[in-house]
Amino acid sequence: MRLFLKIVLLGAIVGLFSCEKISQPSKDANWWERRNFIHYGIESVETGLYSEDISGKLDKWDIRYYSYNRNGTLACVKGDTFETRYTYNFDGTLNKQETVYFEYDKSTQKSIISEEESIEYEYNNPGKYVITFGLFPTELTYLCASLIPNLSRITQKRGDTYCISDYTFDGDMMTISFTSDTGDSVDPIFVEYHGKYPYQGHNATSSFGPIFYQDNGMFKAFAEDYYFSWKPTEHRVFHFLEGWANKMLIDKVVVGDDVSTYLYNEHGDCIKVINQKDGVSSVQMTWEYKYDSKGNVIDEKQTEKGRDYTINTYRIIKYY
């Protein structure tokens, strides 16, 4: 939800990281426990973007390098202006992610450290899948909810600033409260739980829920509302496909009478988004893919309605 803090809770992608000593869970394990290991067998990936129009390919940009542990968990991410590394607790949960940011020094013609950031995680809510807000697992839509098992606190520090997010339970109610170095007042978030999963929640400017789940813990449907002083409340419902073991895939997003439907190929990669409004359907976006011998994407071409060029993503994958 867009309301939740100026900071982006990178903890929402904590599920991508774990300890190399921890063995890979079975396919029957809960998705939020299992998605740590989805890059099993991959040693590293170089990825970047490039545009393509009638003149051909343009320069690459946003090149990043990912390295993985043998069990499929992310170890390090490097970009032109940053490097992030991860450390873990004995049980395999993420303890800290540390990022160093760089800038170019013209006088020395070298990159120098401009700022450092750390995010620490604490776990003291056993048996609960704790909802956080930041990056969405499919990266296809604006829904930014994610669940982190047993989470109780996230402490983010950058330079001389910090923000602490506390996740506190009282029976079936959880409160997310925020403390920062500035002392700014941030509305707490109140979340109702049904068993180990969040069901619905709210703060002063928006709400979410009800949330429904698949048997493996993936979302089945997720509703959210945004309140505005200048226009009617915006109500969104995200529906998810069932039956996919290693990917949580959006089926459709409904915003009033505006419906976006997502179509996929046999690999579970999105190939088309169709929008329907006022009885009129139109294709908003399409994708084309090239795969390696192991079925992983090595080139992706994205075409958007009204745009006379494509945005492409290349990937160079190295396996163990």
N, C-alpha and C positions, 0 to 999 in steps of 0.2 A: 504494500500500500504506500502511495506516494507521501503520505503524511509522516511516516516514521523516521524522523530525525534528518538533519542535514547530512550526517555521515551515512555512508553506505555500509551496512553491516556485512562485511566480507565473510563473516561467520556463516552466512547463508550458504556458502559453498564449502563449508567444513566437511560435508559428506564426501568430497572428492579426495580427502587426505586421510591417511592413517599410518600406522607403524609397520615397517617392513617385516617385523617379527611376527605379526599377526597373520594367520593363515586366511585364505580366501573363504568367505562364508558360502554355504550351499545356495543354490538357486531358489530354494524354498524359504530362505531367510527373509525377514522384513526388508522392504526396499530401502528404507532409510538407514539400515545397518549395512546393506549389501552394496549400495551404489558407490561406496568407497573404492571398490576394486574393479570398476568397469574398464579400466585400461590395462588389464592383466596381459602380460606378455610384451607390452610396448616399452622400449627403453627410452626413446626420445621422439619428439615431434617438432619440426620447424614448420611454422604456419605464417602466412602473410596474405595480404589483399592486393589485387591489381584490377584495374578497369580495362574494359575492352569495348571499342566502338568500331566504326568503319575504317579507322586508321590503324586498327590493331591494338596490341597490348601496350599499356602505359606502364609507368614505373610502379614497382612494388612499394607497399608501405605497411606500417603496423606489423612488422615482422617480430615474431615471438618464438622463444625456444622453451619447450617443456621437457623436463626429465622425470622419469618415473622409477619407483622402486620395483623390484621383481614381482611383487604381489599386485601391481597395478595402481598403487597409490602415488599421488603427485609428490615429488620431492622438491622441485625448484621451477620457477618461471622467470625468464629473462626477456626484457624488452630493450628498446633503445634508451629509455630513460629510467629504468627501474630493474631491480632484481629482488625476488621474494623467495625466502627459504622457510622450511617448516620443521619444527621439533615436536616430539610426541611424548605422551605419558607412557608408563610401563604397560598399561592395558591397551595401548594403540589409539587412544583418543588424542585429538590435536591439542597440544599444550600452548604453542605460540607460533605465529607466523610473523616474520620480520622482513620488512621491505626497506631497501635503500634506494633513494631517488637520486638521479644524476642530472647535471646540467653541463653544457659545454662552456669551457673557459677560453675565451678568445685569446687572452694574453699568453697562455701556455699551450693552447691548441689541444687541450686534453679534457676529458670528462672528469668532473669533480663531484663529490657527494654534496648535494644541496639540502637534503632532509632525510630523516629516518622515521620509520613508523613501526609500531608493534601492536599486535592484537593477541591478547591472552584469553584463554578459555578455561572456565571452571565448571565442574560437573557435580551437582549435589541434589539432583532430582531423579532418583532411580525409578525406572519403569515408565517415565514420561517422555513423550516425543514433543519437545519444546519448540513452539513456533517462533520463527525469526523472520525478519523482513529485509530483503536485499536483492540478490540475484535469483532469478527463477530458473529451475533446473533445465527446462527445454530451450530457454533463450529465444523463444519465438514470440512471446507476448509480453504484456506489461505486468502480469501477475508476478509478485516478487516474494511470495511466501515459501518457506522451506522449514523442515523439521529437523532438529538436532537432538539425538537421544541424550537424555539426562542433563542437559545444559542448565546451569544456574547463574552464570555471570559471563559477560564479555567486557574486557577492558581494552579500550583503544587509546593509544598514545601516539601523537605526532608532533614532533618538536616539543614545545612547552605546553601543548594543549592535551587534554584527555577527555574521554567520555566513558562512563561506566553504565552498562545495561544490566539490571538485576531482574531475574526471573524467579518470583517467589510464589509458592503455592499456599493456599489456605483451603483445605478440602478440595472441592472440584473447581475452585476458582484460582487463576493465576494472574498476578499483576506484573507487568513489565514497567519498571521505573528507571529513570535516567538521571544521572548525576554528571555534571561537567565542571571544568575549571572555571568557566565563566559565571556559573551560578544561574544560568538561564533556566527559566521554568519551562519544562516540556511536559505536556499532558501524558499521564500514564496510560497504558493500554490494559484493559481488563478482558480476560479470556476465560470462557467457560469450557471445562473439559468433560468429555464423556469417556470415562475410563482413562486409557493412556493417551488418547488423541484429543486435540483441540476441536471444539465444535463451532463456537462462534465467539466474537469479541468486538470491542469498540473502544474508541476514545472520543474526544470532543468533536472531531471533524470527519470521522468516517467509521465504518463498521465492516465486519466481514463475517461470513457464515450465512446459513449452515454449510459445513464441510462434510462431504460424504467420502468414504474410503473404499478402495478395492481390498480384496482379501490379503494382498501382499503389502498393504500399507500405502500404496500409491493413492493420490487423489483420484476420486471418481467425479466429483463436482465441487466447485468452490465458488461461492457468491461473495460479492463485496459491493459496498455503497460508498460514494463520495458525496459529501454535503457541500453545497455552494450557496453563498448569499445572493448571487446574481443570476442563478439559473436552477432549474429543478435538480433534485438528487439524481446522480448517475448510478444506475444499477447494472452490474456486470455479473454474468455467470459463465464460468469456465467449465466445459465438459471435457472429459478425458477418455481416450480409447482404453479398452480393457484387453487383457490377454498378451501384453508385451512384457517380457521378463526383465529386460535390461534398459528399457527406455520408457519414460513417462511422457506420453504423447497427447497433445491437445487434439480433441476432436472438433470442437467448435466453441466460439466465443459469442455470447449473446449480449448486446447492449441495446435495450429497448427493442425496436423492430429491425435493428441492424444485426445481421448474423454473418460471421466469418467462419467458413468451414475449411479444415485443413485435410489435404489428401497426401498419402504417403506411398512410397514404393515398398518392395518386399524387404528392404533393409531397415525400414522404419525411418527413412529420411524424407522430409517434407518435399513434395514436388509441386504443390499448387495450393494457393489460398484463394477461395472463391467468396466474394462478398455478395450478400443479398439484402436489398433494402427497397421498400415500397414496391415489392414484386419484381424488381429488376436485379438480375444476376450479372456479375462481371468478375473476371479473373484479375486479382490485384497483384499477384506475385507468382513467379514460377522458378523452379530450380532444376538444374541438370547436374549429374554427378559422374565422376569416373572413380573406379574402385581398384584397389590392389588385389593381389591373389588371396588375401585373407579377409576380403570384404570390407575393408576400411576405406573411407573417402580420401582420395588424394587430390581431387580437383572438384570444385563446386562453382557453378555459374548461377547467379541470381539475377533475374530480370523483373523489373517493377513497372507497373502500368504508368505510362506517361514519361518514362525515362528512356532516352535514346542510347543508353550504354548499359553494360552489365557490370555488376560488382562480383568479382571472382575471388575465391579463397583457394590457395594451394596448400598442400601438406606433404612434407617429406618425413616419412615414418621409418624409424629404425627399430627392429625387434631384438629381443634377447635371443 
